[in-house]
């Protein structure tokens, strides 16, 4: 029987059961992809990370959904760094994580007590723009409920960023599997995850944006907080002048009873974005041993 240290961290929240949970497994690269996916399914979480030493950075991180590996994810990055801090595996407050999306710079800010993890996501890649009617069909809404033109954007993981008019539209979303499958099979959307739905109004008075990510099986039906999509969303909003300030507060998960919040900063001018800083806290919920 193999044993692996594991921590469960709720990311983008400083309280238990807030934000988005992630299990961080120290497998040293020993677990098979099938075991990684099976573990994610066992937890019922959206994603888990699997951590090993790195020759290119301070630590190597692999990110898994229930359906397979992805190159990068936001809330699991926050969770992984907090786990590394908990286990005293890092001493510097600036480290580098090796991921399949490249090296991700991390800063740890303890100025105000609880550690705030700041990840600098990659410079955005702006992909194809998608007909609003096609994306609206995925969410079961009217194309007139969408502001601007949805576009595929990636700061490490591609999402179709879609801005909707109001909280009412955001609340009315219902994932339509047929249109989603057709979208994901299309050449322009190959490899793109589900649309990331954004409203230009926070869930609370301090928030500037509020978002939802509805997901298809075998994943949970909705993601409480999506840090990678938040980076892509920030780049989209700044590029298309839909926000006036490159520094803002992004919120997600409140209607699920798992409120999460990130501090976001877009780096560079609108036509030459150099990266996106996404910062958040976390709460260590559980520590233990995985036995396989």
C-alpha positions as CSV (number, residue, x, y, z in Angstrom):
1,X,0.0,0.0,0.0
2,X,1.3,3.4,-1.0
3,X,0.8,6.4,1.3
4,X,0.8,10.1,0.4
5,X,0.5,13.2,2.5
6,X,-2.6,15.3,1.6
7,X,-4.1,18.6,2.6
8,X,-7.6,19.9,1.9
9,X,-7.7,23.7,1.5
10,X,-10.6,26.0,0.8
11,X,-9.2,28.7,-1.5
12,X,-10.2,32.3,-2.1
13,X,-11.8,32.4,1.3
14,X,-10.3,32.7,4.8
15,X,-13.1,30.6,6.5
16,X,-14.0,26.9,6.4
17,X,-16.4,25.9,3.6
18,X,-16.0,29.2,1.7
19,X,-14.5,29.6,-1.7
20,X,-13.4,26.5,-3.6
21,X,-11.9,23.4,-2.1
22,X,-8.9,21.6,-3.4
23,X,-7.0,18.5,-2.1
24,X,-3.2,18.8,-2.5
25,X,-1.5,15.4,-2.8
26,X,2.3,15.0,-2.4
27,X,2.7,12.1,-4.7
28,X,6.3,12.8,-6.0
29,X,5.0,11.9,-9.5
30,X,4.2,8.3,-8.5
31,X,0.5,8.3,-9.0
32,X,-0.9,7.3,-12.4
33,X,-3.3,9.6,-14.3
34,X,-6.1,7.1,-13.7
35,X,-5.5,7.2,-9.9
36,X,-5.4,11.0,-10.0
37,X,-8.7,11.2,-11.8
38,X,-10.2,8.5,-9.5
39,X,-9.1,10.5,-6.4
40,X,-10.7,13.7,-7.8
41,X,-14.0,11.8,-8.3
42,X,-13.7,10.4,-4.8
43,X,-13.5,13.9,-3.3
44,X,-16.3,15.3,-5.4
45,X,-14.1,18.4,-5.8
46,X,-13.7,20.2,-9.1
47,X,-9.9,19.8,-9.1
48,X,-7.0,18.4,-7.1
49,X,-3.3,19.0,-7.4
50,X,-0.4,16.5,-7.3
51,X,2.9,17.9,-6.2
52,X,6.5,16.8,-6.7
53,X,10.0,18.3,-6.7
54,X,10.9,20.4,-9.7
55,X,14.1,20.9,-11.7
56,X,12.7,24.0,-13.4
57,X,11.0,25.7,-10.4
58,X,10.6,25.3,-6.7
59,X,7.8,22.7,-7.0
60,X,6.1,20.9,-9.9
61,X,2.3,20.9,-9.8
62,X,-0.1,18.8,-11.9
63,X,-3.8,19.7,-12.0
64,X,-6.5,17.1,-12.5
65,X,-10.3,17.3,-13.1
66,X,-12.3,14.1,-12.7
67,X,-12.1,13.8,-16.4
68,X,-8.4,14.3,-16.9
69,X,-5.3,16.5,-16.5
70,X,-5.4,20.2,-17.4
71,X,-2.3,22.5,-17.7
72,X,-3.2,25.0,-15.0
73,X,-5.9,26.1,-12.6
74,X,-6.2,29.1,-10.3
75,X,-7.8,28.0,-7.0
76,X,-5.7,24.9,-6.8
77,X,-2.6,27.1,-7.1
78,X,-3.7,29.1,-4.1
79,X,-4.4,25.9,-2.2
80,X,-1.1,24.3,-3.1
81,X,1.0,27.2,-1.9
82,X,-0.9,27.4,1.4
83,X,-0.3,23.6,1.8
84,X,3.4,24.1,1.1
85,X,3.4,26.8,3.8
86,X,1.6,24.6,6.3
87,X,4.1,21.8,5.8
88,X,7.1,24.2,5.9
89,X,8.2,23.1,2.5
90,X,9.0,26.7,1.4
91,X,10.8,29.4,3.3
92,X,11.0,32.2,0.6
93,X,8.1,34.5,0.1
94,X,8.7,34.4,-3.7
95,X,8.7,31.0,-5.4
96,X,8.1,29.6,-8.9
97,X,5.8,26.7,-9.6
98,X,6.4,24.5,-12.6
99,X,3.1,23.7,-14.5
100,X,2.2,22.4,-17.9
101,X,1.3,26.0,-18.7
102,X,4.8,27.2,-17.9
103,X,6.4,28.7,-14.8
104,X,4.0,30.6,-12.5
105,X,5.6,33.2,-10.2
106,X,4.1,33.3,-6.7
107,X,4.4,35.9,-4.0
108,X,3.3,35.4,-0.5
109,X,2.0,38.5,1.4
110,X,1.7,38.3,5.1
111,X,1.4,42.0,5.8
112,X,-2.1,41.7,7.2
113,X,-1.8,38.4,9.1
114,X,-3.2,35.5,7.1
115,X,-1.1,34.7,4.0
116,X,-2.4,36.2,0.8
117,X,-1.1,34.2,-2.2
118,X,-0.5,36.2,-5.4
119,X,-0.1,34.3,-8.6
120,X,1.0,36.0,-11.8
121,X,-0.8,34.2,-14.7
122,X,0.6,34.2,-18.2
123,X,0.1,37.0,-20.7
124,X,-3.3,36.3,-22.2
125,X,-3.8,34.6,-25.5
126,X,-6.9,36.0,-27.3
127,X,-8.5,33.4,-29.4
128,X,-11.6,33.4,-31.7
129,X,-14.6,35.5,-31.0
130,X,-17.8,33.4,-30.9
131,X,-21.3,34.3,-32.1
132,X,-23.3,35.4,-29.0
133,X,-26.3,33.3,-30.2
134,X,-24.2,30.1,-30.0
135,X,-23.0,30.9,-26.4
136,X,-26.5,32.0,-25.3
137,X,-27.8,28.6,-26.4
138,X,-25.3,26.9,-24.0
139,X,-26.7,28.9,-21.1
140,X,-30.3,28.7,-22.1
141,X,-30.6,32.5,-22.4
142,X,-31.3,35.0,-25.2
143,X,-28.4,36.4,-27.2
144,X,-29.7,39.8,-26.3
145,X,-28.8,39.0,-22.7
146,X,-25.1,39.1,-23.6
147,X,-23.0,42.3,-23.7
148,X,-20.3,42.5,-26.4
149,X,-18.9,39.5,-28.2
150,X,-17.9,36.3,-26.3
151,X,-14.2,35.4,-26.9
152,X,-11.9,32.6,-26.1
153,X,-9.1,33.8,-23.8
154,X,-6.4,31.9,-21.9
155,X,-3.9,32.9,-19.2
156,X,-3.0,29.3,-18.8
157,X,-6.4,27.6,-19.5
158,X,-8.9,28.7,-22.2
159,X,-12.4,29.8,-21.4
160,X,-15.0,31.6,-23.5
161,X,-15.5,34.8,-21.6
162,X,-19.2,35.9,-21.8
163,X,-20.5,39.1,-20.2
164,X,-24.2,39.2,-19.3
165,X,-26.4,42.2,-18.6
166,X,-27.5,41.5,-15.0
167,X,-27.6,39.3,-11.9
168,X,-31.0,38.2,-13.1
169,X,-29.5,36.8,-16.3
170,X,-26.6,35.2,-14.4
171,X,-29.1,33.5,-12.0
172,X,-31.2,32.2,-14.9
173,X,-28.4,30.3,-16.5
174,X,-29.0,26.6,-17.1
175,X,-26.3,24.5,-18.8
176,X,-27.6,22.9,-22.1
177,X,-25.5,19.9,-22.8
178,X,-26.3,19.6,-26.5
179,X,-25.2,23.1,-27.5
180,X,-22.2,22.8,-25.1
181,X,-21.0,19.5,-26.8
182,X,-21.4,21.1,-30.2
183,X,-19.4,24.1,-29.1
184,X,-16.6,22.1,-27.6
185,X,-16.3,19.9,-30.8
186,X,-16.1,22.9,-33.1
187,X,-12.6,23.7,-34.4
188,X,-12.5,27.2,-32.9
189,X,-13.4,26.0,-29.5
190,X,-11.4,22.8,-29.4
191,X,-9.9,22.3,-25.9
192,X,-12.0,25.2,-24.4
193,X,-13.8,24.6,-21.2
194,X,-17.3,25.7,-20.5
195,X,-18.2,29.4,-20.9
196,X,-17.3,31.7,-18.0
197,X,-20.3,33.9,-17.4
198,X,-19.6,37.4,-16.0
199,X,-21.7,40.3,-14.6
200,X,-20.2,43.7,-14.1
201,X,-21.6,44.0,-10.6
202,X,-20.3,42.3,-7.5
203,X,-22.2,40.0,-5.3
204,X,-21.4,42.3,-2.4
205,X,-20.8,46.0,-2.0
206,X,-17.0,45.6,-2.3
207,X,-17.1,43.4,-5.5
208,X,-16.7,44.7,-9.0
209,X,-17.6,41.5,-10.9
210,X,-19.6,38.4,-10.2
211,X,-19.2,35.2,-12.2
212,X,-20.5,31.6,-12.6
213,X,-19.0,28.5,-14.2
214,X,-21.5,25.8,-14.9
215,X,-19.9,22.4,-15.6
216,X,-20.7,19.2,-17.4
217,X,-20.4,15.6,-15.9
218,X,-18.3,14.0,-14.5
219,X,-17.4,17.3,-12.9
220,X,-19.6,19.0,-10.3
221,X,-22.5,21.0,-11.7
222,X,-20.9,24.4,-10.8
223,X,-17.5,25.6,-9.8
224,X,-17.5,27.8,-6.6
225,X,-14.5,29.9,-7.6
226,X,-12.5,29.7,-10.8
227,X,-9.1,31.5,-10.5
228,X,-7.8,30.6,-14.0
229,X,-11.0,31.9,-15.6
230,X,-10.9,35.0,-13.4
231,X,-7.5,35.9,-15.0
232,X,-8.8,35.3,-18.5
233,X,-11.9,37.4,-17.7
234,X,-9.8,40.3,-16.3
235,X,-7.7,40.3,-19.5
236,X,-10.9,40.3,-21.7
237,X,-12.6,43.1,-19.7
238,X,-9.4,45.3,-19.8
239,X,-8.7,44.7,-23.5
240,X,-12.3,45.6,-24.5
241,X,-12.5,48.6,-22.2
242,X,-15.3,47.1,-20.2
243,X,-13.7,48.1,-16.9
244,X,-12.1,51.5,-16.1
245,X,-9.6,50.2,-13.5
246,X,-7.2,47.4,-14.1
247,X,-7.3,46.7,-10.3
248,X,-10.6,45.2,-9.1
249,X,-12.3,42.7,-6.8
250,X,-13.8,39.5,-8.5
251,X,-16.4,37.5,-6.6
252,X,-17.9,34.1,-7.3
253,X,-19.7,31.3,-5.4
254,X,-22.1,33.4,-3.2
255,X,-25.3,31.8,-4.6
256,X,-23.8,28.3,-3.8
257,X,-23.2,29.2,-0.2
258,X,-19.4,29.2,-0.8
259,X,-18.5,32.9,-1.2
260,X,-15.1,33.6,-2.7
261,X,-13.1,36.7,-3.5
262,X,-10.0,37.6,-5.4
263,X,-7.9,40.8,-5.8
264,X,-7.1,41.2,-9.5
265,X,-4.6,43.3,-11.3
266,X,-4.1,43.4,-15.1
267,X,-0.5,44.1,-16.0
268,X,0.2,46.4,-19.0
269,X,-1.8,48.6,-21.4
270,X,-5.0,47.4,-23.0
271,X,-3.3,46.4,-26.3
272,X,-0.2,44.8,-24.7
273,X,-1.2,42.9,-21.6
274,X,1.8,41.3,-20.0
275,X,0.0,39.1,-17.4
276,X,-2.7,39.1,-14.7
277,X,-2.1,38.9,-11.0
278,X,-4.8,37.1,-9.1
279,X,-4.6,37.0,-5.3
280,X,-6.5,35.3,-2.6
281,X,-6.4,33.7,0.8
282,X,-7.3,30.2,1.9
283,X,-8.3,28.0,4.9
284,X,-6.6,24.7,5.7
285,X,-9.6,22.4,6.4
286,X,-8.0,19.0,6.8
287,X,-4.6,17.2,6.7
288,X,-4.1,13.5,6.5
289,X,-2.8,10.5,4.6
290,X,-4.0,9.0,1.3
291,X,-3.6,5.3,1.2
292,X,-3.8,3.4,-2.1
